[in-house]
C-alpha cells in the first residue's frame, strides 16, 4: 500500500469515529433533557401525585396516588404496579 491510500483510510476512520462520538453525545443530551422543552409531554406538568405510601415488608408497598382528581390504591412491588381499587374522593374539610 502506498502512503496516500493509508492516509485516506486513516482519515475515513477518524471521520467515522468523530461522527459516532457526536451521535453518542446527542443521544446523551436528548435523554438528559427529555421533557424539558416547551410543548413536550414527557416530564412536563404531570397531574399525578403520591398522597401516601405504606411499606408492607420486603419490596412491597401500598400507595395512594391521585391523578386528574381521582384517587387510586396501588400495590407496588419489584415486579410492577397493580391497581387495587379506585378510592372515593373526599373534600378535605367537609363535615357531614
NORZI-V410141 format. One record per residue. N is the residue number from 1. PSI is psi in whole degrees, -180 to 180 (none if undefined). OMEGA is omega as a letter, one per 40 degrees, with the letter a starting at -180 (* if undefined). BURIAL is + if it has 24 or more other C-alpha atoms within 12 Angstrom, else -. Layout:
n;psi;omega;burial
N;PSI;OMEGA;BURIAL
N;PSI;OMEGA;BURIAL
This chain:
n;psi;omega;burial
1;145;i;-
2;167;a;-
3;-28;a;-
4;-39;i;-
5;-43;i;-
6;-41;i;-
7;-41;i;-
8;-42;i;-
9;-43;i;-
10;-39;i;-
11;-40;i;-
12;-44;i;-
13;-42;i;-
14;-41;i;-
15;-42;i;-
16;-41;i;-
17;-41;i;-
18;-42;i;-
19;-44;i;-
20;-39;i;-
21;-42;i;-
22;-41;i;-
23;-41;i;-
24;-41;i;-
25;-41;i;-
26;-39;i;-
27;-42;i;-
28;-47;a;-
29;-38;i;-
30;-40;i;-
31;-39;a;-
32;-38;a;-
33;17;a;-
34;126;i;-
35;6;a;-
36;5;a;-
37;149;i;-
38;137;a;-
39;-6;a;-
40;136;a;-
41;-36;a;-
42;128;i;-
43;6;a;-
44;-140;i;-
45;84;a;-
46;126;a;-
47;43;i;-
48;132;i;-
49;148;i;-
50;118;a;-
51;-35;a;-
52;153;i;-
53;137;a;-
54;115;i;-
55;143;a;-
56;-2;a;-
57;150;a;-
58;-132;i;-
59;35;a;-
60;143;i;-
61;161;i;-
62;141;a;+
63;135;i;+
64;119;a;+
65;150;i;+
66;133;i;-
67;125;i;-
68;42;i;-
69;0;i;-
70;145;i;-
71;144;a;+
72;142;i;+
73;121;a;+
74;144;i;+
75;126;a;+
76;130;i;+
77;179;i;-
78;-30;a;-
79;-12;i;-
80;-163;a;-
81;135;i;-
82;138;i;-
83;123;i;-
84;-52;i;-
85;162;i;-
86;133;a;-
87;151;i;-
88;138;i;-
89;138;i;-
90;146;i;-
91;139;a;-
92;-45;a;-
93;38;i;-
94;134;i;-
95;123;a;-
96;none;*;-
